[in-house]
Amino acid sequence: MMKNMICWVILILSITAHNISAQSGKVSIAQNSTGTTLKVNDKSFMINGMNWDYFPIGTNYSYSLWDQTDAIVKAALDDEMSLLANMGVNSIRVYTGIPKKWISYIYETYGIYTMLNHPFGRYGLSVDGVWYPNTDYGDPKVRALLISEIEKLVADYKDTPGLLLYLLGNENNYGLFWEGAETEDIPMQDRKSTQKAYPMYTLFNEGAKSIKKADPNHPVALCNGDLLFLDIIAKECKDVDIFGTNVYRGVSFGDLFERVKKEYGKPVLFTEFGADAFNVQTNEEDQRAQAMFMLNNWQEIYENAAGLGKSGNAIGGYTFQFSDGWWKYGQTKNLDLHDSNASWSNGGYFSDYTQGENNMNEEWFGICSKGSSNALGLYKLYPRAAYYSLKEAHSLDVFGNGVDINSIKNHFATINLSDAELKARGDKAALLSTSSSKISLSRFTAEFNTYNTGGSLITTPKNPVVGSNIFPNQLGFDHTQSFYVGVEAKPTNNMRANVEFNILGNVAQNPIDQIFYENRGRPVLIKGNNGTFTLQDNNRVQVYRATYAWDHKLFNLNGFYRTGHYHWGYEGDFFGLYPEANYGPNIDIYNGIAPFGFEVEGKKRFSGLKAAFGPQLWWGANPAVLVKYSKEVAKFKLTGVFHEDLEQLGLTESSFAIPQPKTRRLTLHAGRKFGKLGIDIGGIWAGQPLNGRAFQLVREENGVTNVYQDVIKNTDNWGGKIKLTLQTGKFNWYAQSAVHGLVAQGGADLTQTFTGWRLKDSGSGNQYNF
């Protein structure tokens, strides 16, 4: 009996495994008089998809979930795939890099398929060890490399349970414009981007043929940016199975379905579409508008499915996106800030659109809000109204019995946005309770340092000398207790401030370094009319550092005190008037108070304007104001920077922060690229307040030392610089020449060219170099 049961169990498991393999094994495109459908094992399949990724707050594109331990990956997938399955998502879009076992795990555990996306050179690639940010699809080496990558991809993944289809690229057609905007009056067929499009799309077709040759069981889609170059696609991409497109048109896709049907004849798959959840008019989250736009988009997709009387070529879409990307706006900065800067404009999203102003917020496209991470780097998601609305939308089986246009309209008409908002309120309250949105403790740490001073050839006394203020004042051991408390406030979505305090306990008396941060707490000998006494508790509590930020409709304001800021060299500050001020531990070693000030960056009608003001914007700087304005004119990027010292700093803080005389400086810069050649040219006028000041010059002439005296003249205020860059592939060339008058002084060049090359330009006056 037991043997028979074991046989039955083995048979059932074998059948189940076979069914799972069969269920995920055959995907095809079917076309008849009623339209085009995607078939999974001969059953019509509407893709209710989602663009999915996993980036904890504080990370960016360099983070990979797949580099974490299996336990962490499994925990992350279990959290998020259960939410996706609950809302009716049956496929996710994931970039290459996901291991096969996790594609299978997602499918076998949650019934969710994966569309595997190869970027196909979208973000540059390395050829023969040289990195090219702009992919040249006409280069035979590039073509061979990308085809070889595709062939390897298919060989690795073709038999993976849960694989739905392959996707090539991500709106690569927009990448053809990376070298700059083109003149509008040039005919479309004559533009550089159009000429580059032909070899790109022929390579897409070669990639599709290569995939289908190795794996006939999974279709191939390309990912285009809207309908741009649809005529070229129709001509050159006949072997691509699916027209995938990233589309952001607002409440309706318009004529897209009909145009693709008439001009290309392939099924339509929306690889990206959606709406952000932030309203720039009210400067707050707007869940209802996001849900409304997405519902209208999904209704159009369903109505254009095969057999319903409309275009009949819609096979589904992938909503963008599941959770907010906190790194999207700054890419590498403010990674722990949910930035509400709108970076582009789209009139289709009328709920917060104003002509001439940006209204699309890159970091707010998630249908779920993102919570903070735990010690393992895992986080919770908190669904927005769009999540609950789409759950209702996806509950409809478009290919079910009796489904027609009217039933689809009725289904969407019954989805109550107010009800979805009410459901999401609890999630928002839970998120706010975990993040303590108004006031929170940002830091609570303690540092304990032990010092030991000893030796036979030193003059330090063995025991402390009463009343002595010479340090170190004793041999042996001593210790310092230093405590840090930080408080962060976020009164609104667009404002936050953080202040950290340092509190001293015991302060060591024997460190050889006499100027360390806690030095302020040492006893001070005070002499007065009534004699001498020792002040023991001097400066025990002090502001350690502070930041504040205000994201206004017209500007961004960022303040800093001992927290650092970056230079403007990549923003047109060709002569380095505004240097970087990130000093690390030197701030404490030398007890510095720099940088201290604020920056303001204009938006909308003030776009291109930037200013900085402060008592010490960098170490040793005089109290000053700097103003920068940038504008593009006829493909030239023009920038002017003005610097005015308001007072002269009176104290020497360290050997590399000697007070400088007051100055006034103005620089102009023009930069442009001509294909592979880049040209930067600029001029400086500086040091005008020093005119008339006498100086001496010592020279050896025929063995005789002569001392000359002169005064600074107007001609000493001028300088110029030119920089040429040439990118030729393996060999990149960089040349620079500068001429500076006696006081035409800027700053060091902190920008990097190519792989980090930097010519030693000090930026000081009285120099000629090439």
C-alpha positions in Angstrom: 0.0 0.0 0.0 2.8 2.5 1.0 4.7 1.6 -2.2 1.6 2.4 -4.3 1.0 5.7 -2.5 4.6 6.7 -3.2 4.2 5.9 -6.9 1.0 8.0 -7.0 2.8 10.9 -5.4 5.7 10.7 -7.8 3.3 10.5 -10.7 1.3 13.6 -9.5 4.5 15.6 -8.9 5.7 14.7 -12.4 2.4 15.7 -14.0 2.4 19.0 -12.0 6.0 19.8 -13.0 5.2 19.0 -16.6 2.1 21.3 -16.4 4.1 24.1 -14.9 6.7 23.8 -17.7 3.9 23.5 -20.3 2.1 26.5 -18.9 5.1 28.8 -19.3 6.6 27.1 -22.4 4.7 28.4 -25.5 4.0 32.0 -26.1 2.9 33.2 -29.6 1.1 35.9 -31.5 -2.2 35.0 -33.2 -3.9 37.2 -35.8 -7.3 36.9 -37.5 -10.0 39.1 -38.8 -10.9 40.4 -35.4 -7.4 41.5 -34.4 -4.2 40.3 -32.8 -3.8 38.5 -29.5 -0.9 37.2 -27.4 -1.3 33.5 -26.7 0.1 31.6 -23.8 -0.2 27.9 -24.5 -2.9 28.7 -27.1 -5.0 30.7 -24.6 -5.6 34.4 -25.1 -3.5 36.4 -22.7 -4.0 40.1 -21.8 -0.8 41.5 -20.3 -1.7 43.3 -17.0 1.9 44.3 -16.5 4.0 46.4 -14.1 7.4 48.1 -14.5 9.2 46.7 -11.4 12.5 47.3 -9.7 13.9 47.3 -6.2 15.8 50.4 -4.9 15.9 51.1 -1.2 15.7 54.8 -0.2 19.3 56.1 -0.2 20.4 54.0 -3.2 20.4 54.5 -6.9 20.9 52.6 -10.2 24.2 51.2 -8.8 22.3 49.1 -6.3 21.3 45.5 -7.4 18.9 43.3 -5.4 20.4 40.3 -7.2 23.8 41.0 -5.5 22.2 40.4 -2.1 21.9 37.1 -0.3 19.2 34.6 -1.4 17.4 35.2 1.9 17.2 38.9 1.3 16.1 38.5 -2.3 13.4 36.0 -1.4 12.1 38.3 1.4 12.0 41.3 -1.0 10.2 39.3 -3.7 7.7 37.8 -1.3 6.7 41.2 -0.1 6.3 42.8 -3.5 5.1 39.9 -5.7 2.3 39.1 -3.2 1.1 42.8 -3.6 1.3 42.5 -7.4 -0.5 39.2 -7.5 -3.2 40.7 -5.3 -3.9 43.5 -7.7 -4.1 41.2 -10.7 -0.7 41.8 -12.3 0.4 38.8 -14.4 3.7 40.1 -15.8 6.6 42.3 -14.7 9.1 44.1 -16.9 12.7 43.5 -15.6 16.1 44.4 -17.1 18.7 41.8 -17.8 20.6 40.8 -14.7 17.9 39.0 -12.9 19.0 35.4 -12.3 16.9 32.7 -14.0 16.0 31.1 -10.7 14.2 34.2 -9.6 12.2 34.4 -12.8 11.1 30.9 -12.1 10.4 31.6 -8.4 8.2 34.6 -9.2 6.2 32.5 -11.7 5.9 29.3 -9.8 5.1 31.0 -6.5 2.9 33.9 -7.6 1.9 33.1 -11.2 3.6 36.3 -12.5 5.5 36.2 -15.8 8.7 38.2 -16.7 9.3 40.2 -19.8 13.1 40.3 -20.0 14.5 43.6 -21.2 17.9 44.0 -22.9 18.8 47.7 -23.1 20.4 47.2 -26.5 23.0 50.0 -26.2 20.5 52.5 -24.9 22.9 53.8 -22.2 26.2 53.4 -24.0 28.5 50.4 -24.1 32.1 49.4 -24.1 33.8 48.3 -27.4 37.4 47.0 -27.2 37.7 48.4 -23.7 36.6 51.9 -24.6 33.3 53.3 -23.2 31.0 55.1 -25.7 28.2 57.0 -24.0 26.4 57.4 -27.4 26.0 54.1 -29.3 26.8 54.1 -33.0 24.5 51.4 -34.4 26.2 51.7 -37.8 29.6 50.6 -36.4 30.2 46.9 -37.4 31.9 46.3 -34.0 28.9 47.6 -32.1 26.5 45.5 -34.2 28.5 42.4 -33.6 28.8 43.0 -29.9 25.1 43.6 -29.4 24.1 40.6 -31.4 26.5 38.4 -29.4 25.0 39.7 -26.2 21.5 38.8 -27.5 22.6 35.4 -28.6 24.1 34.7 -25.1 20.9 36.1 -23.4 18.7 33.7 -25.4 20.9 30.7 -24.8 20.8 31.4 -21.1 17.1 32.1 -20.6 15.1 30.5 -23.4 13.9 27.5 -21.3 13.3 29.4 -18.1 9.8 28.8 -16.6 8.0 32.1 -16.3 9.7 33.9 -19.2 7.0 35.6 -21.3 8.8 37.5 -24.0 12.0 39.4 -24.9 12.1 43.2 -25.1 14.9 45.0 -26.9 15.9 48.6 -25.9 14.2 51.4 -24.0 13.1 54.2 -26.2 16.5 54.1 -28.0 15.2 56.5 -30.6 15.4 59.3 -28.0 19.1 58.4 -27.5 19.8 59.5 -31.0 19.3 63.1 -30.0 21.9 63.0 -27.2 24.4 65.1 -29.1 22.1 68.1 -28.9 18.8 69.5 -30.2 18.6 69.8 -33.9 17.4 72.8 -35.9 13.7 72.5 -36.5 13.7 73.8 -40.1 15.9 70.9 -41.3 13.7 68.3 -43.1 13.1 65.2 -41.0 14.8 62.9 -43.5 17.9 65.1 -43.5 18.5 65.2 -39.8 21.4 63.4 -38.1 19.0 61.5 -35.8 17.0 60.2 -38.8 20.1 59.0 -40.6 21.3 57.2 -37.4 17.8 55.7 -37.0 18.1 53.4 -40.1 21.1 51.4 -38.9 19.6 51.2 -35.4 16.3 49.7 -36.5 18.0 47.3 -38.9 20.0 46.1 -35.9 16.8 45.7 -33.9 15.5 43.5 -36.7 18.7 41.4 -36.8 18.4 41.0 -33.0 14.8 39.8 -33.3 15.7 37.3 -36.0 18.6 36.0 -33.9 16.3 35.5 -30.9 13.6 33.8 -32.8 16.1 31.5 -34.5 17.3 30.3 -31.1 14.0 30.5 -29.2 10.8 30.2 -31.3 8.6 29.9 -28.2 8.8 33.5 -27.0 8.0 36.6 -29.1 10.3 39.6 -29.4 9.2 43.2 -28.9 11.1 46.5 -29.4 10.7 49.4 -27.1 10.2 52.7 -28.9 9.6 56.2 -27.6 6.0 56.9 -28.7 5.6 56.7 -32.5 8.8 58.5 -33.5 10.3 56.9 -36.7 7.3 54.6 -37.1 7.8 54.8 -40.9 11.4 53.5 -40.6 10.3 50.8 -38.1 7.6 49.6 -40.5 10.2 49.3 -43.2 13.2 47.9 -41.3 11.7 45.8 -38.5 9.5 43.3 -40.3 10.8 40.4 -38.1 9.9 42.1 -34.8 6.8 40.5 -33.4 5.4 43.3 -31.1 5.5 47.1 -31.3 6.4 48.1 -27.7 6.2 51.7 -26.9 6.8 54.1 -23.9 3.9 56.6 -24.1 3.0 59.5 -21.8 0.1 61.3 -23.5 -2.1 61.9 -20.4 -5.7 60.8 -20.3 -5.8 59.2 -23.8 -3.4 57.4 -26.2 -5.2 59.2 -29.1 -4.7 57.8 -32.6 -1.8 55.5 -31.6 -3.7 52.2 -32.0 -5.0 53.1 -35.5 -1.7 54.4 -36.7 0.2 51.3 -35.7 -2.5 49.1 -37.2 -2.4 51.0 -40.6 1.3 51.8 -40.8 3.0 48.7 -39.1 0.4 46.0 -38.6 2.0 44.7 -35.4 0.3 44.3 -32.0 0.7 47.2 -29.6 2.3 46.7 -26.1 2.7 49.7 -23.9 6.0 49.1 -22.2 5.7 52.2 -20.1 2.8 54.5 -19.4 1.4 56.1 -16.3 1.1 59.3 -14.2 2.9 60.8 -11.3 1.2 61.3 -7.9 2.4 64.8 -7.2 0.6 68.0 -8.0 2.9 71.0 -8.7 0.1 73.5 -8.4 -0.9 72.5 -4.8 2.6 71.3 -4.0 1.3 68.1 -2.5 0.6 64.4 -3.3 -2.4 63.9 -5.6 -3.4 60.3 -5.6 -6.8 60.8 -7.2 -5.4 62.4 -10.4 -2.8 59.6 -10.7 -5.5 56.9 -10.5 -7.8 58.7 -12.9 -5.2 58.9 -15.6 -4.2 55.3 -15.2 -7.8 54.0 -15.3 -8.5 55.9 -18.5 -5.3 54.4 -20.1 -6.2 50.9 -19.1 -9.8 51.2 -20.4 -8.4 52.2 -23.8 -6.1 49.2 -23.8 -8.9 46.8 -23.0 -11.3 48.4 -25.6 -8.7 48.0 -28.3 -8.1 44.3 -27.7 -8.9 41.8 -30.4 -12.6 41.0 -31.0 -14.1 44.1 -29.5 -14.7 46.1 -32.7 -12.0 48.8 -32.3 -8.4 48.5 -33.5 -8.0 45.0 -32.2 -4.2 45.3 -31.8 -3.7 45.9 -28.0 -2.2 43.0 -26.1 -1.6 44.9 -22.8 0.8 47.1 -21.1 3.2 47.7 -18.2 2.2 50.4 -15.8 5.0 52.7 -14.8 5.8 52.0 -12.0 5.3 49.9 -8.9 7.1 52.1 -6.3 8.6 55.6 -6.2 12.2 56.0 -7.4 13.8 58.4 -4.9 17.0 58.7 -7.0 15.4 59.6 -10.3 15.8 63.4 -10.1 19.3 63.9 -8.8 20.6 60.5 -9.9 23.6 60.6 -7.5 22.6 63.3 -4.9 19.8 63.7 -2.3 19.1 60.0 -2.5 17.3 60.1 0.9 15.1 63.0 -0.2 11.8 62.5 -1.9 12.4 65.2 -4.4 9.3 67.1 -5.7 11.2 68.9 -8.5 9.3 68.7 -11.8 11.8 68.0 -14.5 9.7 68.0 -17.7 6.4 69.3 -19.0 3.4 67.4 -20.5 0.1 69.1 -21.3 -1.7 65.8 -21.4 -1.6 65.7 -17.6 -4.0 68.6 -17.2 -4.6 68.3 -13.5 -1.5 70.3 -12.7 -0.3 71.7 -16.1 0.5 75.3 -16.7 1.9 76.4 -20.1 5.6 77.0 -20.0 6.1 75.2 -16.6 7.2 71.7 -15.7 4.7 69.4 -14.1 6.1 65.9 -14.3 7.8 64.6 -11.1 10.2 61.7 -11.8 10.3 60.5 -8.2 6.5 60.2 -7.7 5.4 57.7 -10.4 4.9 54.8 -8.1 1.5 53.4 -7.4 3.0 52.6 -4.0 4.8 54.8 -1.6 8.1 53.6 -0.3 9.0 53.2 3.4 12.4 53.4 5.0 14.7 50.3 5.0 15.5 48.0 7.9 18.9 46.7 8.8 18.8 44.2 5.9 18.0 46.9 3.3 14.4 45.7 3.0 11.4 48.1 3.0 7.7 48.1 3.0 5.4 49.5 0.3 2.2 51.5 1.0 -0.3 51.4 -1.8 -1.8 54.6 -3.2 -5.3 55.0 -4.7 -4.0 53.9 -8.1 -3.1 50.5 -6.7 -6.7 49.8 -5.5 -8.2 51.3 -8.7 -6.0 49.1 -10.9 -6.9 46.1 -8.8 -10.5 46.6 -9.8 -9.5 47.3 -13.4 -7.5 44.1 -13.7 -10.3 41.9 -12.3 -12.0 42.1 -15.7 -11.2 39.1 -18.0 -11.1 40.9 -21.3 -11.4 37.6 -23.2 -14.1 36.2 -21.1 -17.5 35.2 -22.3 -19.9 38.0 -23.1 -17.3 40.8 -22.8 -17.8 43.6 -25.2 -17.2 47.4 -25.4 -20.2 48.2 -23.3 -19.3 45.8 -20.6 -15.8 47.2 -20.4 -17.2 50.7 -20.1 -19.6 49.6 -17.4 -16.8 47.8 -15.6 -14.6 51.0 -15.4 -17.6 53.2 -14.6 -18.2 51.2 -11.4 -14.6 51.8 -10.2 -15.0 54.4 -7.4 -12.0 56.7 -7.1 -13.3 58.0 -3.8 -13.4 54.5 -2.4 -9.8 53.9 -3.7 -8.7 57.1 -1.9 -10.3 56.0 1.3 -8.6 52.6 1.2 -5.2 54.4 0.5 -5.6 56.7 3.5 -4.9 53.9 5.9 -1.7 53.1 4.0 -0.6 56.7 4.0 -1.3 57.0 7.7 0.8 53.9 8.3 3.7 55.3 6.2 3.6 58.6 8.1 3.5 56.9 11.5 6.7 55.0 10.6 8.5 57.9 9.1 7.5 60.5 11.8 7.0 63.0 9.1 7.1 66.2 11.1 9.9 65.9 13.6 12.3 63.0 14.0 15.6 62.1 15.6 18.2 62.0 12.8 21.2 61.2 14.9 22.0 59.9 18.3 25.6 58.7 18.6 28.5 58.8 21.1 32.2 58.8 20.5 34.8 57.7 23.1 38.4 58.3 22.4 41.4 57.3 24.5 44.7 59.0 24.3 48.1 57.9 25.6 51.0 60.3 25.7 54.5 59.0 26.7 58.2 58.9 25.9 61.5 59.7 27.3 62.6 62.6 25.1 59.6 64.9 25.6 59.1 67.9 27.9 55.5 67.0 28.8 55.3 66.9 32.6 54.4 63.5 34.2 51.6 65.1 36.2 49.3 68.0 35.4 50.6 71.5 36.3 47.9 73.5 38.1 46.9 76.6 36.1 48.9 75.6 33.0 47.2 76.0 29.6 50.0 74.3 27.6 48.9 71.0 26.0 49.6 68.2 26.3 49.9 68.8 30.1 50.5 65.3 31.4 51.8 61.9 30.5 49.7 58.7 30.5 46.1 58.0 29.6 43.1 60.3 29.3 39.9 60.1 27.3 37.3 62.3 25.6 33.5 61.8 25.6 31.6 63.4 22.7 27.9 62.9 22.1 25.9 63.9 19.0 22.1 64.5 18.8 20.4 65.4 15.6 16.8 66.6 15.0 15.1 66.7 11.6 11.9 68.6 10.8 9.7 68.2 7.7 6.8 70.7 8.2 5.7 70.2 4.6 6.6 68.1 1.5 8.8 70.8 0.2 10.7 71.9 3.3 13.0 70.2 5.7 15.8 71.1 8.1 18.3 69.2 10.1 20.3 70.4 13.1 23.0 68.3 14.9 24.4 69.3 18.3 27.6 68.2 20.0 27.6 67.7 23.7 30.9 67.2 25.6 31.6 65.1 28.7 35.2 64.6 29.7 37.8 66.3 27.4 41.3 64.8 27.3 44.1 67.1 28.4 46.9 65.2 26.8 46.4 64.9 23.0 49.4 66.2 21.1 47.1 67.7 18.4 46.2 71.0 20.0 43.4 72.0 17.6 40.8 69.2 17.6 37.1 69.7 17.7 36.6 69.0 21.4 39.4 71.3 22.3 36.8 74.0 23.0 35.8 72.1 26.2 39.3 72.3 27.9 39.6 74.4 31.1 40.3 78.1 30.4 42.3 80.2 32.9 40.5 83.5 33.5 42.3 86.5 35.1 40.2 89.2 36.7 40.2 92.0 39.3 39.5 89.4 42.0 42.3 87.0 41.0 42.5 84.0 38.7 40.1 81.2 38.4 39.5 78.3 36.0 36.4 78.0 33.7 35.7 74.3 33.5 32.5 74.1 31.4 33.4 76.2 28.4 31.4 75.6 25.2 30.1 72.2 26.3 27.1 72.4 23.9 27.6 73.6 20.3 25.8 73.3 17.0 27.8 70.7 15.1 26.3 71.0 11.6 23.0 72.0 10.0 21.2 71.9 6.7 17.9 73.2 5.4 16.1 73.0 2.1 13.1 74.8 0.6 11.7 73.5 -2.7 9.6 76.5 -3.9 7.8 76.8 -7.2 10.2 79.4 -8.3 13.4 78.3 -6.7 15.3 75.7 -4.7 17.0 77.0 -1.5 19.7 74.9 0.2 21.5 76.0 3.3 24.6 74.5 4.9 26.7 74.8 8.0 29.8 72.5 8.1 28.0 70.0 5.8 29.7 70.6 2.4 28.7 71.6 -1.1 29.9 70.9 -4.7 31.6 73.2 -7.2 29.9 74.7 -10.3 32.6 73.6 -12.8 30.2 71.4 -14.7 27.7 74.2 -14.8 29.8 76.8 -16.8 32.1 78.0 -14.0 35.0 77.8 -16.4 37.5 79.6 -14.1 36.5 77.9 -10.8 35.2 80.9 -8.9 33.0 78.7 -6.7 35.1 75.7 -5.5 34.0 72.5 -3.8 33.8 72.5 0.0 33.7 69.0 1.3 36.4 68.7 4.0 35.6 65.4 5.8 37.4 65.0 9.1 39.4 68.2 8.5 36.4 70.1 9.7 36.9 68.6 13.2 40.7 68.4 13.2 41.0 72.1 12.6 37.7 73.1 14.2 36.6 74.9 11.0 33.2 76.6 10.5 33.1 76.3 6.7 31.2 76.0 4.5 28.6 78.3 5.9 26.0 79.9 3.7 23.2 79.0 1.3 22.6 78.4 -2.4 19.5 79.3 -4.4 18.6 77.9 -7.8 15.9 79.5 -9.9 13.0 77.7 -11.7 10.5 78.5 -14.4 11.1 82.1 -15.4 14.2 82.2 -13.3 15.6 79.0 -14.8 19.4 79.2 -15.4 19.9 81.6 -12.5 21.9 80.4 -9.5 23.4 82.3 -6.5 25.3 81.6 -3.3 25.8 83.8 -0.3 27.5 83.3 3.1 30.0 84.4 5.6 32.4 81.6 4.6 31.3 79.6 1.5 34.5 77.7 1.5 37.4 77.4 3.9 39.1 80.8 4.2 36.6 82.6 2.0 35.6 86.1 2.7 31.9 86.9 3.2 30.7 86.9 -0.4 27.9 86.6 -2.9 28.2 84.7 -6.2 25.6 84.9 -9.0 25.6 82.6 -12.1 23.4 82.7 -15.1 23.4 80.1 -17.9 21.5 80.0 -21.2 21.7 78.1 -24.5 21.8 80.3 -27.6 22.3 78.8 -31.1 23.6 75.6 -29.6 26.2 77.4 -27.5 25.9 77.1 -23.7 26.7 80.6 -22.4 27.4 81.2 -18.7 28.3 84.3 -16.7 29.5 84.2 -13.1 29.9 87.3 -10.8 31.7 87.2 -7.4 31.8 90.0 -4.9 33.6 89.9 -1.6 31.6 91.9 1.0 34.1 92.0 3.8 37.6 90.6 4.5 37.9 87.6 6.8 40.1 88.6 9.7 41.3 85.4 11.2 43.8 82.7 10.0 42.2 79.3 10.5 44.9 77.1 9.2 47.9 77.0 7.0 45.8 76.5 3.9 43.2 79.1 4.8 45.1 82.4 4.9 42.7 85.4 4.6 42.6 86.7 1.1 42.2 90.4 0.1 38.8 91.5 -1.0 38.2 90.9 -4.7 35.6 91.3 -7.4 35.4 88.9 -10.3 33.4 88.3 -13.5 33.8 85.4 -15.9 32.1 84.6 -19.2 32.1 81.1 -20.8 30.9 79.7 -24.1 30.9 76.0 -24.9 29.7 73.8 -27.8 30.2 70.4 -29.3 30.9 70.0 -33.0 30.5 66.2 -33.4 33.4 64.7 -31.6 35.1 68.1 -31.1 34.3 70.1 -28.0 35.3 73.8 -27.6 35.2 75.8 -24.4 36.4 79.4 -24.3 36.1 82.0 -21.7 37.4 85.3 -20.2 37.9 86.6 -16.7 38.0 90.1 -15.2 39.2 90.0 -11.6 41.0 91.8 -8.8 39.8 95.3 -9.6 39.7 96.4 -5.9 43.5 95.8 -5.8 44.3 98.3 -8.5 46.8 100.9 -7.3 48.3 98.6 -4.7 52.1 98.5 -4.7 54.1 95.3 -5.0 57.8 94.4 -5.3 59.5 92.1 -7.8 63.0 90.7 -7.2 65.1 89.6 -10.3 68.6 88.3 -10.8 70.2 90.2 -13.7 73.8 89.6 -14.7 74.6 88.4 -11.2 73.1 91.4 -9.6 69.9 91.3 -7.5 67.5 94.0 -8.4 64.3 94.9 -6.6 61.6 96.6 -8.6 58.4 98.2 -7.4 55.2 98.6 -9.4 51.5 99.0 -8.8 48.6 96.8 -10.0 47.0 98.3 -13.2 43.8 97.8 -15.0 45.5 95.5 -17.6 46.4 93.1 -14.7 42.7 92.3 -14.2 42.2 90.4 -17.5 42.6 86.8 -18.5 41.4 84.1 -20.9 41.3 80.4 -21.4 40.5 77.9 -24.2 40.0 74.2 -23.9 39.6 71.7 -26.7 38.4 68.1 -26.4 38.4 65.5 -29.1 36.9 62.0 -28.7 38.2 59.6 -31.3 37.5 56.2 -29.6 40.5 54.6 -28.0 42.5 57.9 -28.1 40.9 61.0 -26.6 42.7 64.3 -26.9 42.6 67.2 -24.5 44.4 70.6 -24.8 44.1 73.7 -22.8 45.8 77.2 -22.9 45.4 80.0 -20.4 46.7 83.6 -19.9 46.0 85.4 -16.7 47.0 88.9 -15.6 48.7 89.6 -12.3 45.5 89.5 -10.3 43.1 87.8 -12.8 42.7 85.0 -10.4 40.1 82.3 -10.5 40.4 78.9 -8.8 41.7 75.4 -9.5 40.0 73.3 -12.2 38.1 70.6 -10.4 36.3 69.2 -13.4 37.4 65.9 -14.9 37.7 65.1 -18.6 37.3 61.7 -20.1 38.6 59.1 -17.6 39.6 61.6 -15.0 42.3 63.5 -16.7 42.9 66.9 -15.3 45.5 69.5 -16.5 47.2 71.2 -13.6 45.5 74.6 -13.9 45.8 76.4 -10.6 43.6 79.3 -11.8 45.9 81.8 -10.1 46.9 85.1 -11.7 50.2 85.9 -13.4 50.5 82.8 -15.5 50.7 81.6 -19.1 50.3 78.0 -19.9 49.5 75.6 -22.7 
